[in-house]
Amino acid sequence: MPVAEIPEEEERAAAVAAIDEWSARELRRGESLVAVERQEVTDRTASHRWYLRFKGEEKDFITVWLTLGQRTLHHETQFMPAPEENAQAVYQYLLRRNADMYGMSFCLGPEDAIYLVGRVAAAEVNDDELDRIAGSSIHYVDEHFPTAMALGYPKVYRRRPRPG
């Protein structure tokens, strides 16, 4: 049976609608998503961008940036600034964590800051995929931020006490 290709514009429109509906619903639920900002992109590098701000445990807030391109949705989260000390140990720790992560990985970004990044096909953007992106981003930051920061900023970073 032949597979019909979805035209790019319809694919992007469906992804935009899915992200807008999902983020509005999550914001109304009031659990971890606390703010959403959507931007139209006019420089032809993408069609839309969203900034999703979540409450974190180890960081006050975790912002997930979604960028819808021609055929893919790129997602990224600034994990931490470039380490001031023990850079090799920080990079080694995070690269080893990449092997256990699904759908995203640690990488270096502007100014050598460390990011969590991933990409999915625009046609795959739905509630389940957005739940995975948001949930994984929050989980991976909360799980790995304390160790990475303790290694990279040993003189100033102190892990938050666990409630309870």
Residue frames as a rotation matrix with the C-alpha (Angstrom) as fourth column:
MET 1
0.585 0.811 0.000 0.00
0.811 -0.585 0.000 0.00
0.000 0.000 -1.000 0.00
PRO 2
-0.212 -0.682 0.700 1.53
0.604 -0.654 -0.456 3.37
0.769 0.326 0.550 -0.96
VAL 3
-0.058 0.089 -0.994 2.07
0.918 -0.386 -0.088 5.95
-0.391 -0.918 -0.059 1.75
ALA 4
0.543 0.304 0.783 0.80
0.615 -0.779 -0.124 9.45
0.572 0.549 -0.610 1.05
GLU 5
-0.582 -0.785 -0.212 3.20
0.770 -0.448 -0.454 12.22
0.261 -0.427 0.866 2.02
ILE 6
0.509 0.678 -0.530 1.77
0.802 -0.597 0.005 15.05
-0.314 -0.427 -0.848 4.09
PRO 7
0.395 -0.370 0.841 2.60
0.473 -0.704 -0.531 18.40
0.788 0.607 -0.103 2.52
GLU 8
-0.555 -0.777 -0.296 5.09
0.669 -0.206 -0.714 20.39
0.494 -0.595 0.634 4.61
GLU 9
-0.686 0.308 0.659 2.69
-0.405 -0.914 0.005 23.26
0.604 -0.264 0.752 5.34
GLU 10
0.445 0.887 -0.122 0.02
-0.426 0.330 0.843 20.90
0.788 -0.323 0.524 6.66
GLU 11
0.253 -0.465 -0.848 2.63
0.678 0.711 -0.188 19.04
0.690 -0.527 0.495 8.70
ARG 12
-0.803 -0.583 0.125 3.89
0.358 -0.638 -0.682 22.28
0.477 -0.503 0.721 10.26
ALA 13
-0.330 0.765 0.554 0.35
-0.637 -0.613 0.467 23.56
0.696 -0.199 0.690 10.89
ALA 14
0.599 0.535 -0.595 -0.51
0.016 0.736 0.677 20.30
0.800 -0.416 0.432 12.66
ALA 15
-0.159 -0.749 -0.643 2.65
0.822 0.261 -0.507 20.55
0.548 -0.609 0.574 14.79
VAL 16
-0.822 -0.093 0.562 1.91
-0.106 -0.944 -0.311 24.19
0.560 -0.315 0.766 15.69
ALA 17
0.142 0.963 0.228 -1.65
-0.620 -0.093 0.779 23.28
0.771 -0.252 0.584 16.70
ALA 18
0.495 0.009 -0.869 -0.45
0.430 0.866 0.254 20.30
0.755 -0.500 0.425 18.75
ILE 19
-0.548 -0.783 -0.296 2.12
0.687 -0.219 -0.693 22.41
0.477 -0.583 0.658 20.64
ASP 20
-0.685 0.349 0.640 -0.30
-0.408 -0.911 0.059 25.28
0.603 -0.221 0.767 21.24
GLU 21
0.390 0.913 -0.120 -3.05
-0.447 0.301 0.843 22.94
0.805 -0.275 0.525 22.50
TRP 22
0.301 -0.355 -0.885 -0.71
0.652 0.754 -0.081 20.86
0.696 -0.553 0.458 24.65
SER 23
-0.737 -0.676 -0.011 0.96
0.482 -0.515 -0.709 23.90
0.473 -0.527 0.706 26.25
ALA 24
-0.409 0.670 0.620 -2.37
-0.606 -0.707 0.365 25.64
0.682 -0.226 0.695 26.93
ARG 25
0.589 0.647 -0.483 -3.73
-0.125 0.664 0.737 22.48
0.798 -0.374 0.472 28.56
GLU 26
0.035 -0.671 -0.741 -0.58
0.810 0.454 -0.372 21.96
0.585 -0.587 0.559 30.67
LEU 27
-0.819 -0.309 0.483 -0.60
0.056 -0.882 -0.469 25.61
0.571 -0.357 0.740 31.75
ARG 28
0.040 0.928 0.370 -4.25
-0.650 -0.257 0.715 25.31
0.759 -0.269 0.593 32.86
ARG 29
0.514 0.112 -0.850 -3.40
0.357 0.874 0.331 22.18
0.780 -0.474 0.409 34.88
GLY 30
0.624 -0.251 0.740 -0.96
-0.575 -0.789 0.217 24.32
0.529 -0.561 -0.637 36.86
GLU 31
0.947 -0.299 -0.115 1.38
0.309 0.761 0.570 21.50
-0.083 -0.576 0.813 37.83
SER 32
0.162 -0.975 -0.153 4.89
0.713 0.008 0.702 22.10
-0.683 -0.222 0.696 36.50
LEU 33
-0.364 -0.237 0.901 4.44
0.852 -0.475 0.219 24.37
0.376 0.847 0.375 33.45
VAL 34
-0.065 0.297 -0.953 4.31
0.761 -0.602 -0.240 27.95
-0.645 -0.741 -0.188 34.70
ALA 35
0.182 0.119 -0.976 4.74
-0.364 -0.914 -0.179 30.05
-0.913 0.388 -0.123 31.53
VAL 36
0.056 -0.120 0.991 4.54
0.847 0.531 0.016 29.75
-0.529 0.839 0.131 27.75
GLU 37
0.135 -0.036 -0.990 5.70
-0.386 -0.922 -0.019 32.22
-0.913 0.385 -0.138 25.14
ARG 38
0.284 0.006 0.959 5.26
0.773 0.591 -0.232 31.65
-0.568 0.807 0.163 21.42
GLN 39
-0.059 -0.380 -0.923 7.15
-0.302 -0.875 0.380 33.61
-0.952 0.301 -0.064 18.79
GLU 40
0.944 0.197 0.263 6.71
0.218 0.224 -0.950 33.82
-0.246 0.954 0.169 15.08
VAL 41
-0.017 -0.999 -0.031 10.10
0.401 -0.035 0.915 33.61
-0.916 0.003 0.401 13.42
THR 42
0.861 0.410 -0.300 10.68
-0.036 -0.539 -0.842 36.05
-0.507 0.736 -0.449 10.58
ASP 43
0.131 -0.906 -0.402 14.31
-0.812 -0.331 0.481 35.35
-0.569 0.263 -0.779 9.71
ARG 44
0.564 0.254 -0.786 13.47
-0.750 0.557 -0.358 32.15
0.347 0.791 0.504 7.77
THR 45
-0.612 -0.791 -0.002 15.53
-0.701 0.543 -0.462 29.97
0.367 -0.282 -0.887 10.14
ALA 46
-0.894 0.443 -0.060 12.36
0.417 0.778 -0.469 28.37
-0.162 -0.445 -0.881 11.50
SER 47
-0.372 0.821 0.432 8.62
0.335 -0.316 0.888 28.91
0.866 0.475 -0.157 11.44
HIS 48
0.645 0.603 0.470 7.80
-0.272 -0.394 0.878 29.11
0.714 -0.694 -0.091 15.17
ARG 49
-0.599 -0.749 -0.284 9.49
0.094 0.287 -0.953 29.08
0.795 -0.598 -0.101 18.56
TRP 50
0.678 0.732 0.068 8.08
-0.043 -0.052 0.998 28.37
0.734 -0.679 -0.004 21.98
TYR 51
-0.612 -0.746 0.262 9.64
-0.342 -0.048 -0.938 28.96
0.713 -0.664 -0.226 25.37
LEU 52
0.513 0.761 -0.397 8.16
0.005 0.459 0.888 26.62
0.858 -0.458 0.232 27.97
ARG 53
-0.434 -0.657 0.616 9.08
-0.594 -0.305 -0.744 27.40
0.677 -0.689 -0.258 31.56
PHE 54
0.427 0.505 -0.750 8.77
0.160 0.775 0.612 24.60
0.890 -0.381 0.250 34.10
LYS 55
0.630 -0.228 0.742 9.31
-0.775 -0.248 0.581 24.47
0.051 -0.941 -0.333 37.86
GLY 56
0.140 -0.646 -0.750 12.38
-0.167 0.731 -0.661 22.45
0.976 0.218 -0.005 38.73
GLU 57
0.919 0.086 -0.385 13.60
0.337 0.337 0.879 20.81
0.205 -0.938 0.281 41.90
GLU 58
0.185 -0.947 -0.264 17.35
0.916 0.068 0.395 21.42
-0.356 -0.315 0.880 41.60
LYS 59
-0.907 -0.297 0.300 17.01
0.392 -0.856 0.336 24.56
0.157 0.422 0.893 39.47
ASP 60
-0.594 0.731 -0.336 14.26
-0.151 -0.511 -0.846 27.07
-0.790 -0.452 0.413 40.17
PHE 61
0.538 0.770 -0.343 13.13
-0.466 -0.067 -0.882 26.94
-0.702 0.635 0.323 36.54
ILE 62
-0.504 -0.570 0.649 13.84
0.314 0.579 0.752 24.78
-0.805 0.583 -0.113 33.53
THR 63
0.219 0.549 -0.807 13.13
-0.600 -0.576 -0.555 26.39
-0.769 0.606 0.203 30.17
VAL 64
-0.240 -0.185 0.953 12.57
0.573 0.765 0.293 24.17
-0.783 0.617 -0.078 27.16
TRP 65
-0.242 0.091 -0.966 12.91
-0.649 -0.755 0.091 25.93
-0.722 0.649 0.241 23.80
LEU 66
0.087 0.331 0.940 10.99
0.569 0.758 -0.319 24.36
-0.818 0.562 -0.122 20.95
THR 67
-0.316 -0.225 -0.922 11.93
-0.586 -0.718 0.376 25.44
-0.747 0.659 0.095 17.42
LEU 68
0.427 0.556 0.713 9.82
0.299 0.658 -0.691 24.22
-0.853 0.509 0.115 14.53
GLY 69
-0.575 -0.675 -0.462 11.80
-0.326 -0.329 0.886 24.03
-0.751 0.660 -0.031 11.33
GLN 70
-0.416 0.392 -0.821 10.79
-0.902 -0.059 0.428 22.92
0.120 0.918 0.378 7.87
ARG 71
0.161 0.456 -0.875 10.38
-0.384 0.846 0.370 19.23
0.909 0.277 0.311 8.78
THR 72
-0.202 -0.329 -0.922 11.60
0.651 0.659 -0.377 18.87
0.732 -0.677 0.081 12.37
LEU 73
0.836 0.343 0.429 11.01
-0.142 -0.619 0.772 20.12
0.530 -0.706 -0.469 15.89
HIS 74
-0.253 -0.949 -0.188 14.27
0.291 0.111 -0.950 20.93
0.923 -0.295 0.249 17.68
HIS 75
0.873 0.479 0.096 14.13
0.052 -0.286 0.957 21.09
0.485 -0.830 -0.275 21.47
GLU 76
-0.203 -0.971 -0.129 16.79
0.429 0.031 -0.903 22.35
0.880 -0.238 0.410 23.84
THR 77
0.926 0.349 -0.145 17.30
0.262 -0.315 0.912 23.27
0.273 -0.883 -0.383 27.45
GLN 78
0.099 -0.914 0.394 20.21
-0.457 -0.394 -0.798 25.27
0.884 -0.101 -0.456 28.83
PHE 79
0.542 0.054 -0.838 21.56
0.487 0.792 0.367 22.88
0.684 -0.608 0.403 31.43
MET 80
0.654 -0.395 -0.645 24.40
0.546 -0.342 0.764 24.88
-0.523 -0.853 -0.008 32.97
PRO 81
0.831 -0.460 -0.314 27.03
-0.552 -0.754 -0.356 27.50
-0.073 0.469 -0.880 32.12
ALA 82
0.403 -0.786 -0.469 30.52
-0.110 0.467 -0.877 26.44
0.908 0.405 0.102 31.11
PRO 83
0.796 -0.111 -0.595 32.24
0.585 0.392 0.710 24.87
0.154 -0.913 0.377 34.11
GLU 84
0.776 -0.538 0.330 34.72
-0.557 -0.830 -0.044 27.11
0.297 -0.150 -0.943 35.94
GLU 85
-0.224 -0.827 0.515 36.66
-0.925 0.347 0.155 24.16
-0.307 -0.441 -0.843 37.36
ASN 86
-0.515 -0.071 0.854 37.12
-0.162 0.987 -0.016 20.48
-0.842 -0.147 -0.520 36.60
ALA 87
0.034 0.573 -0.819 35.84
-0.929 -0.285 -0.238 20.91
-0.370 0.768 0.522 33.03
GLN 88
-0.585 -0.305 -0.752 37.17
-0.638 0.745 0.194 17.53
0.501 0.593 -0.631 31.92
ALA 89
-0.970 0.242 0.028 35.39
0.158 0.711 -0.686 15.78
-0.186 -0.661 -0.727 34.81
VAL 90
-0.248 0.921 -0.299 32.13
-0.398 -0.378 -0.836 17.60
-0.883 -0.088 0.461 34.03
TYR 91
-0.012 0.216 -0.976 32.28
-1.000 -0.005 0.011 16.72
-0.002 0.976 0.216 30.32
GLN 92
-0.832 -0.334 -0.443 33.21
-0.347 0.936 -0.054 13.13
0.433 0.109 -0.895 31.09
TYR 93
-0.788 0.596 0.153 30.32
0.060 0.322 -0.945 12.79
-0.612 -0.736 -0.290 33.54
LEU 94
0.013 0.874 -0.487 27.78
-0.582 -0.389 -0.714 14.24
-0.813 0.293 0.503 31.08
LEU 95
-0.230 -0.142 -0.963 29.04
-0.942 0.279 0.184 12.28
0.243 0.950 -0.198 28.07
ARG 96
-0.986 -0.101 -0.131 28.71
-0.061 0.958 -0.279 9.07
0.154 -0.267 -0.951 30.06
ARG 97
-0.486 0.874 0.010 25.12
-0.061 -0.022 -0.998 10.05
-0.872 -0.486 0.064 30.96
ASN 98
-0.265 0.376 -0.888 24.29
-0.930 -0.343 0.133 10.44
-0.255 0.861 0.440 27.24
ALA 99
-0.856 -0.147 -0.495 24.39
-0.338 0.884 0.322 6.65
0.391 0.443 -0.807 26.85
ASP 100
-0.802 0.555 -0.221 21.42
0.568 0.595 -0.569 6.26
-0.184 -0.581 -0.792 29.21
MET 101
-0.478 0.623 -0.620 19.25
-0.235 -0.770 -0.593 9.05
-0.847 -0.138 0.514 27.83
TYR 102
-0.288 0.493 0.821 16.42
0.848 0.530 -0.021 8.73
-0.446 0.689 -0.571 25.33
GLY 103
0.439 0.621 0.650 15.76
0.891 -0.397 -0.222 11.25
0.120 0.676 -0.727 22.58
MET 104
0.900 -0.230 0.371 18.17
-0.213 -0.973 -0.089 13.93
0.382 0.001 -0.924 23.75
SER 105
0.392 -0.846 -0.362 21.78
0.877 0.462 -0.129 14.38
0.277 -0.266 0.923 24.73
PHE 106
0.608 -0.320 -0.726 24.17
0.277 -0.772 0.572 16.82
-0.744 -0.549 -0.381 26.35
CYS 107
0.297 -0.571 0.765 26.16
0.913 -0.066 -0.403 19.07
0.281 0.818 0.501 24.04
LEU 108
-0.479 -0.515 -0.711 28.13
0.635 -0.762 0.125 22.32
-0.606 -0.392 0.692 24.05
GLY 109
0.516 0.683 0.517 26.39
0.856 -0.437 -0.277 25.45
0.036 0.585 -0.810 22.89
PRO 110
0.460 -0.303 0.835 27.14
0.155 -0.898 -0.411 29.16
0.874 0.319 -0.366 22.71
GLU 111
0.246 -0.496 0.833 29.80
-0.805 -0.584 -0.110 30.38
0.541 -0.643 -0.542 25.14
ASP 112
-0.631 -0.536 -0.561 30.56
-0.273 0.830 -0.487 26.72
0.727 -0.154 -0.670 25.95
ALA 113
-0.276 0.648 0.710 27.39
-0.924 0.025 -0.382 26.44
-0.265 -0.761 0.592 28.00
ILE 114
-0.995 -0.032 0.092 26.00
-0.018 0.988 0.151 22.92
-0.096 0.149 -0.984 28.28
TYR 115
-0.283 0.932 -0.228 22.61
-0.957 -0.290 0.004 22.13
-0.062 0.219 0.974 26.75
LEU 116
-0.472 0.335 0.815 20.25
0.176 0.942 -0.285 19.19
-0.864 0.009 -0.504 26.50
VAL 117
-0.378 0.309 -0.873 19.16
-0.844 -0.503 0.187 18.90
-0.381 0.807 0.451 22.87
GLY 118
-0.517 0.243 0.821 17.04
0.344 0.937 -0.060 16.66
-0.784 0.251 -0.568 20.69
ARG 119
-0.624 0.330 -0.708 15.05
-0.749 -0.510 0.422 16.62
-0.222 0.794 0.566 17.48
VAL 120
-0.400 0.569 0.719 11.91
0.331 0.821 -0.465 14.85
-0.855 0.052 -0.516 16.27
ALA 121
-0.825 0.209 0.525 10.11
0.519 -0.091 0.850 14.81
0.225 0.974 -0.033 12.95
ALA 122
-0.826 0.556 0.095 7.37
-0.564 -0.810 -0.161 17.44
-0.013 -0.186 0.982 12.76
ALA 123
-0.143 0.805 -0.576 4.92
-0.529 0.430 0.732 14.69
0.836 0.410 0.364 11.83
GLU 124
-0.278 -0.039 -0.960 5.61
0.556 0.808 -0.193 12.99
0.783 -0.587 -0.203 15.20
VAL 125
-0.954 -0.078 0.288 4.63
-0.156 -0.691 -0.705 16.01
0.254 -0.718 0.648 17.32
ASN 126
0.075 0.979 -0.192 1.68
0.057 0.188 0.980 15.01
0.996 -0.084 -0.042 19.47
ASP 127
0.673 0.268 0.690 0.71
-0.606 -0.335 0.721 14.99
0.424 -0.903 -0.063 23.15
ASP 128
0.947 -0.320 -0.040 2.75
0.295 0.811 0.506 11.88
-0.129 -0.491 0.862 23.94
GLU 129
0.217 -0.918 0.332 5.89
0.825 -0.010 -0.566 13.24
0.523 0.397 0.755 22.28
LEU 130
0.083 -0.137 0.987 5.51
-0.218 -0.969 -0.116 16.63
0.972 -0.205 -0.110 23.98
ASP 131
0.916 0.227 0.329 5.01
-0.375 0.201 0.905 14.87
0.139 -0.953 0.269 27.34
ARG 132
0.710 -0.702 -0.060 8.22
0.705 0.708 0.052 12.91
0.006 -0.079 0.997 26.69
ILE 133
0.023 -0.717 0.696 10.20
0.512 -0.590 -0.625 16.02
0.859 0.371 0.353 25.73
ALA 134
0.289 0.154 0.945 9.02
-0.546 -0.784 0.294 18.02
0.786 -0.601 -0.142 28.75
GLY 135
0.964 0.168 0.204 9.23
-0.263 0.522 0.812 15.15
0.030 -0.836 0.547 31.21
SER 136
0.588 -0.808 -0.025 12.66
0.782 0.576 -0.238 14.01
0.206 0.120 0.971 30.05
SER 137
0.029 -0.579 0.815 14.03
0.193 -0.796 -0.573 17.55
0.981 0.174 0.089 30.09
ILE 138
0.490 0.229 0.841 12.86
-0.710 -0.455 0.538 18.09
0.506 -0.860 -0.060 33.66
HIS 139
0.995 -0.078 0.056 13.99
0.034 0.833 0.552 14.65
-0.090 -0.548 0.832 34.79
TYR 140
0.445 -0.888 0.117 17.46
0.777 0.318 -0.543 14.84
0.444 0.333 0.832 33.21
VAL 141
0.018 -0.419 0.908 18.09
-0.183 -0.894 -0.409 18.34
0.983 -0.159 -0.093 34.60
ASP 142
0.622 0.285 0.730 16.94
-0.734 -0.113 0.670 17.42
0.273 -0.952 0.139 38.10
GLU 143
0.974 -0.225 0.003 18.91
0.214 0.932 0.293 14.16
-0.069 -0.285 0.956 38.01
HIS 144
0.371 -0.903 0.215 22.24
0.897 0.289 -0.335 15.41
0.241 0.317 0.917 36.62
PHE 145
0.547 -0.110 0.830 22.42
0.035 -0.987 -0.154 19.13
0.837 0.114 -0.536 37.50
PRO 146
0.936 -0.180 0.303 23.61
-0.340 -0.235 0.911 18.67
-0.093 -0.955 -0.281 41.11
THR 147
0.564 -0.766 0.307 26.55
0.568 0.631 0.529 16.43
-0.599 -0.124 0.791 40.20
ALA 148
0.256 -0.458 0.852 27.61
0.878 -0.259 -0.403 18.51
0.405 0.851 0.335 37.20
MET 149
0.658 0.033 0.752 27.39
-0.102 -0.986 0.132 21.77
0.746 -0.164 -0.646 39.15
ALA 150
0.922 -0.349 0.169 29.23
-0.136 0.117 0.984 20.31
-0.363 -0.930 0.061 42.16
LEU 151
0.338 -0.824 0.455 32.05
0.855 0.471 0.217 19.28
-0.393 0.316 0.864 39.82
GLY 152
0.063 -0.285 0.957 32.12
0.838 -0.506 -0.205 22.50
0.543 0.814 0.207 37.78
TYR 153
0.076 0.041 0.996 31.50
-0.281 -0.958 0.061 24.98
0.957 -0.284 -0.061 40.61
PRO 154
0.027 -0.050 -0.998 32.76
0.675 0.737 -0.019 23.27
0.737 -0.674 0.053 43.77
LYS 155
-0.861 -0.446 -0.244 33.35
0.478 -0.547 -0.687 26.53
0.173 -0.708 0.685 45.66
VAL 156
-0.850 0.524 0.052 29.90
-0.526 -0.840 -0.128 28.02
-0.023 -0.136 0.990 45.13
TYR 157
-0.140 0.863 -0.486 27.34
-0.607 0.313 0.731 25.29
0.782 0.397 0.480 44.37
ARG 158
-0.882 0.027 0.470 25.52
-0.384 0.537 -0.751 23.50
-0.273 -0.843 -0.464 47.16
ARG 159
-0.731 0.640 -0.238 22.85
0.273 0.594 0.757 20.93
0.625 0.488 -0.609 46.47
ARG 160
-0.251 0.754 0.607 19.38
-0.770 -0.536 0.347 21.83
0.587 -0.380 0.715 47.68
PRO 161
-0.854 0.045 0.518 18.10
-0.370 0.648 -0.666 19.88
-0.366 -0.760 -0.537 50.66
ARG 162
-0.742 0.617 -0.261 15.43
0.160 0.541 0.825 17.35
0.651 0.571 -0.501 49.73
PRO 163
-0.277 0.721 0.636 11.98
-0.866 -0.474 0.160 18.14
0.416 -0.506 0.755 51.14
GLY 164
0.588 0.656 -0.472 10.50
-0.353 0.734 0.580 15.75
0.727 -0.175 0.664 53.61
